[in-house]
């Protein structure tokens, strides 16, 4: 199972300072009033390509409103000069014209005025083209500015945004407040990847509480309270270990995520409750990969298996092993999550609380197991105290899943949604094969079958992005940064990429460079943005981007 690990390289942090210039400030000042009315800053011409399949949401007035800026505003940085060559010296099929050359050679003034949207015959029939206006915005999109926290108040409807009613009416078209909430949860998972790759090795001493790591979260209104570790029941035999391989690749216990709580009172008032979030990353080590291949269905507990019935709740054996196995120096993931969430619920007793479990890839499956157990434990705690008698309900539990595989059978999915009351928001990329596995056919899986947990599905498509190549590979389709890029631009099924999508594409250039369109790569080179690549001898093997098969 392929998964991603996206820790931004420290060398990228200086890009933002280098890119901020007077030209950029002037550009931002002029462009600000029209931010929500202009076409997509990533690739306005993408609408001309998509009009045959999707209705256009930008009318003639919107395009004409941008003509003044387009004619009077110069590009923020000069484009590279190309030496003039004769046709004999430079074959036509190998020429990559700059935007200025493209305006002279194709459409002249019409192309300069960005009228190719209305006159398709003036367009360059290439998948990677960008208009001058798109190039001007690349300087802003290449900055590593942090994502803003959600702004709109959702206090009055926080239960609906947390999954009550299975997000009915919020997913398609995508509600802007829900988009911000889900993007923030996705950035939390990115922070888990970054924390793992900053220190992947687990010390061979201490205990669970002593293993807590200091985490800097992308949203400072949340505070991490406990680090989480997952342990595999499998061990890599010495004869299968390479001497040159990093030890953390074969260790049984690894940092897999953290628990955080919102402790900013202003944010608590905006959300209408205090949110406790459990964050889980995807596969990174050899034992975790091995556990992914153990796809036989097993009961979640001994009690579930007592009737030995075909319709008992069952989950993949490998996922359950990572969730329940106790390490040499750390508790099991199950015990750590239940213990810490119970402690936080007791600390903030009497307040409106919610529990959100977030995961990507393998972490999405572990999130379902955690949500199932947390819901049962919190319900039992509420019944054993007087809180239920005075009208207080246990905190609702919801799951936000990015690129998650199938985890259990139909009985498990039904129990999770109907008995436990847990709704799952599944964010899925149409080209992501991981969301369609386990795919190994065994007698057990054929008889009982894997199904996705109930709730809502938010389906994205890499082909909708004006930045990614339409033939992006499976690694890109499963990449978490690609998921968040697509989510930021998703408006609804059959709609073009969102006009005011503003998430930085620096992460895509660093992690999925081969899947980014050439025009973006060229502009990034002009701006001096060259992300560092991992070396064979350093600690960067697989550190940035997805982690390939450890073999």
C-alpha positions as CSV (number, residue, x, y, z in Angstrom):
1,X,0.0,0.0,0.0
2,X,1.5,3.3,-1.0
3,X,1.4,6.2,1.3
4,X,3.0,9.7,1.6
5,X,5.2,11.4,4.0
6,X,5.5,15.1,3.5
7,X,7.9,17.0,5.8
8,X,8.7,20.3,4.1
9,X,12.5,20.7,3.7
10,X,14.0,23.4,6.0
11,X,15.8,24.9,3.0
12,X,12.4,25.9,1.5
13,X,11.6,28.2,4.4
14,X,13.7,31.0,2.9
15,X,11.7,31.0,-0.3
16,X,9.0,33.2,1.1
17,X,11.4,36.0,2.0
18,X,13.2,35.9,-1.3
19,X,10.0,36.0,-3.3
20,X,8.5,39.1,-1.5
21,X,9.5,42.1,-3.6
22,X,8.1,45.5,-4.4
23,X,6.8,44.2,-7.6
24,X,4.9,41.5,-5.7
25,X,3.5,44.0,-3.2
26,X,2.2,46.1,-6.0
27,X,0.7,43.1,-7.7
28,X,-1.0,42.0,-4.6
29,X,-2.3,45.5,-3.9
30,X,-3.8,45.8,-7.4
31,X,-5.1,42.2,-7.5
32,X,-6.7,42.2,-4.1
33,X,-10.0,43.9,-5.0
34,X,-10.6,41.3,-7.8
35,X,-9.5,38.3,-5.9
36,X,-12.8,36.5,-5.9
37,X,-14.0,37.6,-9.4
38,X,-11.0,36.6,-11.5
39,X,-10.5,33.2,-13.0
40,X,-8.2,30.7,-11.3
41,X,-4.8,32.2,-10.6
42,X,-3.3,28.7,-11.3
43,X,-4.4,28.4,-14.9
44,X,-7.3,30.6,-16.2
45,X,-7.2,28.9,-19.6
46,X,-8.1,25.6,-18.0
47,X,-11.8,26.6,-18.4
48,X,-11.4,26.5,-22.2
49,X,-10.2,23.0,-21.9
50,X,-13.0,21.9,-19.5
51,X,-15.9,23.6,-21.1
52,X,-16.6,20.6,-23.3
53,X,-17.3,18.5,-20.2
54,X,-18.2,21.0,-17.5
55,X,-20.3,24.2,-17.4
56,X,-18.3,27.4,-17.0
57,X,-18.9,29.5,-13.9
58,X,-17.0,32.5,-15.2
59,X,-18.9,34.9,-17.5
60,X,-17.7,37.4,-20.0
61,X,-17.8,40.3,-17.5
62,X,-15.3,38.5,-15.3
63,X,-12.8,38.1,-18.1
64,X,-13.2,41.8,-19.2
65,X,-12.8,43.0,-15.7
66,X,-9.3,41.7,-15.7
67,X,-8.1,43.4,-19.0
68,X,-6.9,46.6,-17.3
69,X,-4.7,44.7,-14.9
70,X,-3.5,42.5,-17.6
71,X,-2.5,45.4,-19.9
72,X,-0.9,47.7,-17.4
73,X,0.7,45.3,-15.0
74,X,4.1,43.9,-15.9
75,X,5.2,40.4,-14.8
76,X,6.7,40.3,-11.3
77,X,10.0,38.9,-12.6
78,X,11.5,38.9,-16.1
79,X,11.0,35.8,-18.0
80,X,14.1,33.9,-19.3
81,X,15.5,35.0,-22.6
82,X,15.8,32.4,-25.2
83,X,18.6,32.5,-27.8
84,X,17.3,32.9,-31.3
85,X,17.8,29.8,-33.4
86,X,17.1,28.9,-37.0
87,X,14.5,26.3,-37.7
88,X,17.2,24.0,-38.8
89,X,19.0,24.3,-35.4
90,X,15.9,24.0,-33.3
91,X,13.3,21.4,-34.3
92,X,9.8,22.6,-33.9
93,X,8.7,19.7,-31.7
94,X,11.4,20.5,-29.1
95,X,10.7,24.2,-28.7
96,X,9.2,25.3,-25.4
97,X,8.1,28.9,-26.0
98,X,7.9,31.4,-23.2
99,X,4.6,33.2,-22.7
100,X,5.9,36.2,-24.5
101,X,6.9,34.2,-27.5
102,X,3.6,32.4,-27.3
103,X,1.7,35.7,-27.6
104,X,3.7,36.7,-30.6
105,X,3.4,33.4,-32.4
106,X,-0.1,32.4,-31.5
107,X,-3.0,34.9,-31.6
108,X,-1.0,38.1,-31.1
109,X,-3.1,40.7,-29.4
110,X,-6.0,38.3,-28.9
111,X,-3.8,36.0,-26.8
112,X,-2.3,39.0,-24.9
113,X,-5.9,40.1,-24.0
114,X,-6.6,36.5,-22.8
115,X,-9.5,36.1,-25.2
116,X,-8.5,32.6,-26.1
117,X,-11.3,31.5,-23.7
118,X,-13.8,32.9,-26.2
119,X,-11.9,32.1,-29.4
120,X,-10.6,28.6,-29.0
121,X,-8.8,28.6,-32.3
122,X,-6.2,31.0,-30.9
123,X,-5.3,28.6,-28.1
124,X,-2.1,26.6,-28.0
125,X,-3.2,23.0,-28.0
126,X,-0.9,22.0,-25.2
127,X,-1.8,20.6,-21.7
128,X,0.9,22.7,-19.9
129,X,0.2,26.3,-21.1
130,X,-0.1,29.2,-18.7
131,X,-1.2,32.8,-19.3
132,X,0.8,35.8,-18.3
133,X,-1.6,36.4,-15.4
134,X,-1.0,32.8,-14.2
135,X,2.7,33.4,-14.3
136,X,2.3,36.6,-12.3
137,X,0.5,34.7,-9.6
138,X,3.1,31.9,-9.4
139,X,5.3,34.1,-7.3
140,X,2.6,34.2,-4.6
141,X,1.7,30.6,-5.0
142,X,5.3,29.5,-4.5
143,X,5.5,31.1,-1.1
144,X,5.3,28.8,1.9
145,X,2.8,31.0,3.8
146,X,0.8,29.1,6.4
147,X,-2.8,28.2,5.8
148,X,-5.2,30.5,7.5
149,X,-7.4,29.1,10.3
150,X,-11.1,28.8,9.6
151,X,-12.8,32.2,9.9
152,X,-16.5,31.8,9.6
153,X,-18.3,31.0,12.8
154,X,-19.9,27.5,12.9
155,X,-20.9,27.6,16.6
156,X,-24.6,27.4,15.7
157,X,-24.2,24.4,13.5
158,X,-21.1,22.7,14.8
159,X,-22.7,19.3,15.2
160,X,-23.7,19.4,11.5
161,X,-20.1,20.3,10.5
162,X,-18.8,17.5,12.8
163,X,-20.8,14.9,11.0
164,X,-24.3,14.9,12.4
165,X,-26.6,14.0,9.5
166,X,-23.6,12.7,7.5
167,X,-22.7,16.2,6.3
168,X,-25.8,16.3,4.2
169,X,-25.8,19.4,2.0
170,X,-22.2,20.3,2.8
171,X,-20.1,18.1,0.6
172,X,-21.3,18.6,-3.0
173,X,-21.2,21.6,-3.6
174,X,-18.5,21.9,-0.9
175,X,-19.3,24.3,1.9
176,X,-16.5,26.8,2.4
177,X,-16.4,26.4,6.1
178,X,-16.2,22.6,5.8
179,X,-13.4,23.0,3.3
180,X,-11.4,25.1,5.8
181,X,-12.0,22.6,8.6
182,X,-11.0,19.6,6.5
183,X,-7.9,21.4,5.1
184,X,-6.8,22.1,8.7
185,X,-7.2,18.5,9.7
186,X,-5.1,17.5,6.6
187,X,-2.4,19.9,7.7
188,X,-2.4,18.2,11.1
189,X,-1.6,14.9,9.4
190,X,1.2,16.6,7.5
191,X,2.6,17.7,10.8
192,X,2.6,14.1,11.9
193,X,4.6,13.1,8.9
194,X,7.0,15.9,9.5
195,X,7.5,14.9,13.2
196,X,8.1,11.3,12.2
197,X,10.8,12.1,9.6
198,X,12.5,14.6,11.8
199,X,13.2,11.8,14.3
200,X,12.1,8.4,12.9
201,X,14.1,6.3,15.3
202,X,12.6,5.3,18.6
203,X,14.9,5.4,21.7
204,X,15.5,2.0,23.1
205,X,14.6,3.1,26.7
206,X,12.0,5.0,28.6
207,X,8.2,4.5,28.6
208,X,5.2,5.9,26.8
209,X,4.9,9.2,28.7
210,X,8.7,9.8,28.4
211,X,8.5,9.4,24.6
212,X,6.3,12.6,24.1
213,X,7.7,14.8,21.4
214,X,7.4,18.6,21.2
215,X,5.3,19.3,18.1
216,X,4.7,22.6,16.3
217,X,1.3,22.4,14.8
218,X,0.2,24.4,11.8
219,X,-2.7,25.8,13.7
220,X,-1.5,27.3,17.0
221,X,-4.9,27.3,18.5
222,X,-4.4,23.5,19.1
223,X,-1.9,22.1,21.5
224,X,-0.4,18.6,21.3
225,X,-0.8,16.7,24.5
226,X,0.5,13.2,23.8
227,X,2.5,11.4,21.1
228,X,1.2,8.1,19.8
229,X,3.2,5.0,18.8
230,X,2.1,1.9,16.8
231,X,3.8,-1.5,17.2
232,X,3.8,-4.3,14.8
233,X,3.5,-7.9,15.9
234,X,5.9,-8.8,13.1
235,X,9.7,-8.6,13.2
236,X,12.0,-8.3,10.3
237,X,14.5,-11.2,10.5
238,X,18.2,-10.2,10.6
239,X,19.0,-12.0,7.4
240,X,16.5,-9.8,5.6
241,X,17.9,-6.5,6.9
242,X,20.5,-4.6,4.8
243,X,23.5,-3.3,6.6
244,X,23.2,0.1,4.8
245,X,19.5,0.5,5.6
246,X,18.4,2.8,8.4
247,X,17.4,1.1,11.6
248,X,14.1,2.9,11.9
249,X,12.9,1.1,8.7
250,X,12.9,-2.2,10.5
251,X,11.9,-1.2,14.1
252,X,8.7,-2.7,15.4
253,X,7.5,0.5,17.2
254,X,7.3,3.9,15.5
255,X,5.9,7.3,16.1
256,X,2.5,7.3,14.3
257,X,0.7,10.5,15.4
258,X,-0.4,12.6,18.3
259,X,-3.4,13.8,20.2
260,X,-4.1,17.6,20.4
261,X,-6.8,19.8,21.9
262,X,-8.0,23.3,21.1
263,X,-7.0,25.5,23.9
264,X,-7.6,28.9,22.3
265,X,-10.7,30.3,23.8
266,X,-11.5,32.5,20.8
267,X,-11.3,29.5,18.5
268,X,-13.4,27.5,21.0
269,X,-16.2,30.1,20.7
270,X,-15.9,30.2,16.9
271,X,-16.3,26.4,16.7
272,X,-19.0,26.2,19.4
273,X,-17.1,23.5,21.3
274,X,-13.7,22.3,22.4
275,X,-12.3,19.9,19.8
276,X,-10.0,17.0,20.7
277,X,-8.2,15.6,17.6
278,X,-6.4,12.3,17.2
279,X,-4.0,12.5,14.2
280,X,-2.5,9.4,12.5
281,X,0.0,9.2,9.6
282,X,0.3,6.5,6.9
283,X,2.8,3.6,6.3
284,X,6.5,4.4,6.7
285,X,8.4,1.3,8.0
286,X,8.9,-2.2,6.8
287,X,6.9,-3.9,9.5
288,X,4.0,-1.5,8.8
289,X,4.2,-2.5,5.1
290,X,4.2,-6.1,6.1
291,X,1.1,-5.6,8.2
292,X,-0.7,-4.0,5.3
293,X,-0.5,-7.3,3.4
294,X,-2.2,-9.3,6.2
295,X,-5.7,-8.8,4.7
296,X,-7.6,-11.7,6.3
297,X,-10.6,-10.6,8.3
298,X,-10.5,-11.2,12.1
299,X,-12.9,-10.3,14.9
300,X,-12.0,-7.0,16.7
301,X,-12.2,-8.7,20.1
302,X,-12.8,-12.1,21.7
303,X,-16.3,-11.2,22.4
304,X,-17.0,-10.4,18.8
305,X,-15.7,-13.8,17.8
306,X,-17.7,-15.9,20.4
307,X,-20.7,-16.6,18.2
308,X,-18.4,-17.5,15.3
309,X,-20.9,-16.1,13.0
310,X,-20.2,-15.0,9.5
311,X,-21.7,-11.6,10.1
312,X,-19.7,-10.7,13.2
313,X,-17.8,-7.3,13.0
314,X,-14.3,-8.1,11.5
315,X,-11.4,-6.0,10.3
316,X,-8.1,-6.6,8.5
317,X,-5.7,-8.6,10.6
318,X,-2.7,-6.3,9.9
319,X,-4.5,-3.1,10.9
320,X,-5.8,-4.7,14.1
321,X,-2.3,-5.9,14.9
322,X,-0.8,-2.4,14.6
323,X,-3.6,-1.0,16.8
324,X,-3.6,-3.5,19.6
325,X,0.1,-4.7,19.9
326,X,2.1,-3.4,22.9
327,X,5.7,-2.3,22.3
328,X,8.7,-3.0,24.4
329,X,8.8,0.6,25.7
330,X,5.5,2.1,24.6
331,X,1.9,1.1,25.2
332,X,-0.4,-0.1,22.4
333,X,-1.9,2.5,20.2
334,X,-5.3,1.5,21.5
335,X,-4.5,2.0,25.2
336,X,-2.7,5.3,24.5
337,X,-5.6,6.9,22.6
338,X,-8.3,5.8,25.0
339,X,-6.3,6.8,28.1
340,X,-5.5,10.3,26.8
341,X,-8.9,11.1,25.4
342,X,-10.5,10.0,28.7
343,X,-8.1,12.3,30.5
344,X,-8.9,15.3,28.3
345,X,-12.7,14.7,28.6
346,X,-12.3,14.7,32.4
347,X,-10.2,17.9,32.4
348,X,-12.8,19.7,30.3
349,X,-15.8,18.1,32.0
350,X,-18.9,20.3,31.7
351,X,-17.9,21.8,28.4
352,X,-19.2,21.0,24.9
353,X,-16.6,18.6,23.5
354,X,-16.0,16.8,20.2
355,X,-13.6,14.1,19.2
356,X,-12.2,14.1,15.7
357,X,-10.0,11.2,14.5
358,X,-8.0,12.1,11.3
359,X,-5.8,9.8,9.2
360,X,-4.2,9.3,5.8
361,X,-3.7,5.9,4.1
362,X,-2.9,3.4,6.9
363,X,-3.8,6.1,9.4
364,X,-7.3,6.3,8.0
365,X,-7.9,2.6,8.8
366,X,-6.4,3.0,12.3
367,X,-8.7,6.0,12.7
368,X,-11.7,3.8,12.2
369,X,-10.6,1.3,14.8
370,X,-9.9,4.1,17.3
371,X,-13.3,5.8,16.6
372,X,-15.1,2.5,17.2
373,X,-13.4,1.9,20.5
374,X,-13.5,5.6,21.7
375,X,-17.3,5.8,21.0
376,X,-18.0,2.7,23.1
377,X,-15.7,3.8,26.0
378,X,-17.1,7.3,26.1
379,X,-20.7,6.0,26.1
380,X,-19.9,3.6,28.9
381,X,-18.3,6.4,30.9
382,X,-21.3,8.6,30.5
383,X,-23.7,5.9,31.6
384,X,-21.6,5.1,34.7
385,X,-21.8,8.7,35.9
386,X,-24.5,11.2,36.6
387,X,-23.8,13.3,33.6
388,X,-26.3,11.4,31.5
389,X,-29.0,12.1,34.1
390,X,-28.5,15.9,33.9
391,X,-28.8,16.0,30.1
392,X,-25.2,15.8,29.0
393,X,-24.3,13.5,26.2
394,X,-20.9,12.0,25.6
395,X,-18.7,13.8,23.1
396,X,-19.6,12.9,19.5
397,X,-16.9,11.1,17.6
398,X,-16.2,11.6,13.9
399,X,-13.6,10.5,11.4
400,X,-12.0,12.5,8.6
401,X,-10.2,10.0,6.2
402,X,-7.8,10.9,3.4
403,X,-7.0,8.1,0.9
404,X,-8.1,5.4,3.2
405,X,-8.3,1.7,2.2
406,X,-11.2,-0.6,3.1
407,X,-10.9,-1.7,6.7
408,X,-13.5,-4.2,7.6
409,X,-16.6,-6.1,6.6
410,X,-20.2,-4.9,6.4
411,X,-21.0,-5.8,10.0
412,X,-18.1,-3.6,11.2
413,X,-19.3,-0.6,9.0
414,X,-22.9,-1.0,10.2
415,X,-21.8,-1.1,13.9
416,X,-19.6,1.9,13.5
417,X,-22.3,4.1,12.0
418,X,-25.5,2.7,13.5
419,X,-24.6,1.5,17.0
420,X,-21.6,3.7,17.7
421,X,-23.0,6.8,15.9
422,X,-19.7,7.5,14.2
423,X,-19.8,9.2,10.8
424,X,-16.9,9.1,8.4
425,X,-16.0,11.8,5.9
426,X,-14.0,10.0,3.2
427,X,-11.9,12.3,1.0
428,X,-11.0,10.2,-2.1
429,X,-9.0,10.9,-5.2
430,X,-10.6,9.1,-8.2
431,X,-7.2,7.9,-9.4
432,X,-6.1,6.6,-6.0
433,X,-5.8,2.8,-6.1
434,X,-5.3,2.6,-2.3
435,X,-9.0,3.5,-1.7
436,X,-9.9,0.3,-3.6
437,X,-7.9,-2.2,-1.6
438,X,-7.5,-4.7,0.1
439,X,-7.8,-6.3,-3.3
440,X,-6.3,-9.7,-2.5
441,X,-9.0,-12.3,-3.1
442,X,-9.1,-14.9,-0.3
443,X,-12.0,-17.3,0.6
444,X,-12.8,-15.1,3.7
445,X,-12.8,-11.8,1.8
446,X,-14.9,-13.3,-1.0
447,X,-17.5,-14.7,1.4
448,X,-17.7,-11.6,3.7
449,X,-16.2,-8.8,1.6
450,X,-14.6,-5.5,2.5
451,X,-16.7,-2.4,2.5
452,X,-16.0,1.3,3.3
453,X,-17.4,2.8,6.4
454,X,-20.6,4.8,6.1
455,X,-20.9,8.5,6.1
456,X,-20.1,10.8,3.2
457,X,-17.6,10.7,0.4
458,X,-15.9,13.8,-1.0
459,X,-14.5,12.6,-4.4
460,X,-11.7,14.6,-6.0
461,X,-9.9,14.1,-9.3
462,X,-6.3,14.9,-10.2
463,X,-7.4,15.8,-13.7
464,X,-9.3,18.8,-12.4
465,X,-6.1,20.5,-11.3
466,X,-4.6,23.1,-13.6
467,X,-1.2,22.4,-12.0
468,X,-0.9,18.6,-12.1
469,X,-0.4,16.7,-15.3
470,X,-3.5,14.8,-16.4
471,X,-1.5,11.6,-16.5
472,X,-0.3,11.9,-12.9
473,X,1.0,8.6,-11.6
474,X,-0.4,6.5,-8.6
475,X,2.1,8.0,-6.2
476,X,0.8,11.5,-6.9
477,X,-2.8,10.4,-6.7
478,X,-2.2,9.0,-3.2
479,X,0.0,11.9,-2.1
480,X,-1.5,13.9,0.8
481,X,-0.3,17.3,-0.4
482,X,-2.0,16.5,-3.8
483,X,-5.1,15.7,-1.8
484,X,-5.0,19.0,0.0
485,X,-4.3,20.9,-3.3
486,X,-7.3,19.3,-5.0
487,X,-9.5,19.9,-1.9
488,X,-8.6,23.6,-1.9
489,X,-9.8,24.0,-5.5
490,X,-12.8,21.7,-5.3
491,X,-16.1,23.5,-5.6
492,X,-18.4,20.7,-6.6
493,X,-19.0,17.9,-9.1
494,X,-19.0,19.2,-12.7
495,X,-17.5,22.5,-11.7
496,X,-14.1,23.9,-12.7
497,X,-11.3,24.4,-10.3
498,X,-12.1,27.1,-7.7
499,X,-11.2,30.6,-8.9
500,X,-9.8,31.8,-5.5
501,X,-7.9,28.6,-4.6
502,X,-4.7,29.9,-3.0
503,X,-2.9,27.0,-1.4
504,X,0.8,27.1,-2.1
505,X,2.0,24.8,-4.8
506,X,5.5,24.7,-3.3
507,X,4.7,21.4,-1.7
508,X,3.7,19.8,-5.0
509,X,6.9,21.1,-6.6
510,X,9.0,19.6,-3.8
511,X,7.2,16.2,-3.5
512,X,5.6,15.6,-6.9
513,X,7.9,17.4,-9.3
514,X,7.6,14.9,-12.1
515,X,3.8,15.2,-12.0
516,X,3.6,19.0,-12.2
517,X,3.1,20.6,-15.6
518,X,6.2,21.9,-17.4
519,X,5.1,25.5,-17.4
520,X,5.0,25.6,-13.6
521,X,8.4,24.0,-13.4
522,X,9.8,26.6,-15.8
523,X,8.3,29.4,-13.8
524,X,9.6,27.9,-10.6
525,X,13.1,27.8,-12.1
526,X,12.9,31.5,-13.1
527,X,11.9,32.4,-9.5
528,X,14.8,30.4,-8.2
529,X,12.7,27.8,-6.5
530,X,14.7,24.6,-6.6
531,X,13.6,22.1,-3.9
532,X,16.3,19.9,-2.5
533,X,16.2,16.3,-3.4
534,X,17.1,13.4,-1.2
535,X,20.5,11.8,-1.6
536,X,21.3,8.2,-1.6
537,X,23.7,8.5,1.4
538,X,21.9,11.0,3.5
539,X,19.0,10.7,5.8
540,X,16.7,12.0,3.1
541,X,15.9,8.6,1.5
542,X,12.2,8.8,1.1
543,X,12.0,11.7,3.6
544,X,10.3,14.1,1.2
545,X,7.5,12.9,-0.9
546,X,6.1,9.4,-0.8
547,X,8.2,6.6,0.7
548,X,8.7,4.0,-1.9
549,X,8.8,0.3,-1.1
550,X,11.5,-0.3,1.5
551,X,12.9,-3.2,-0.6
